[in-house]
Amino acid sequence: MENSKKEYITKRLLERGSKRAFKSASKEAMKANGYVVVVLDGWVVKEFSDGQIERLEKLDSALADLELKLD
């Protein structure tokens, strides 16, 4: 197998594994704390288990398109 194909497969597996791990950690944090801190529509928000969302801080426009889970 070509080296570039190996790199692609490895990168893809790493991305899948890390996404799975973040989702799992997010669910555990929600269970333990009752909320998670995420980035949503250019804001850092606290998302509660009942669906309520509390805006914490607006992000710089250069970072607004990122999707990031902190908890």
C-alpha positions, -999 to +999 in steps of 0.1 A: +000+000+000+013+035-009+025+056+020+000+084+012-029+059+014-016+046+048-014+082+061-050+088+049-063+057+065-045+064+098-057+100+098-093+089+092-091+063+119-077+088+143-105+113+135-132+087+140-117+075+173-113+110+187-149+120+177-162+089+194-141+097+225-153+133+227-189+123+223-186+097+250-168+122+273-195+148+266-223+123+276-204+114+308-199+151+316-236+158+310-245+130+334-220+140+361-225+178+359-259+183+343-243+205+316-215+208+291-197+238+277-197+240+239-192+264+211-225+272+192-231+298+165-201+319+175-208+317+213-193+297+241-225+283+258-234+261+287-259+235+275-280+219+303-294+184+303-330+199+300-320+216+267-317+251+282-287+271+268-269+299+286-246+321+266-213+327+283-191+346+259-191+357+222-161+345+203-139+365+180-153+363+144-121+344+133-130+315+156-168+316+151-170+287+126-153+262+149-173+234+166-156+227+200-167+208+230-148+216+262-165+194+288 
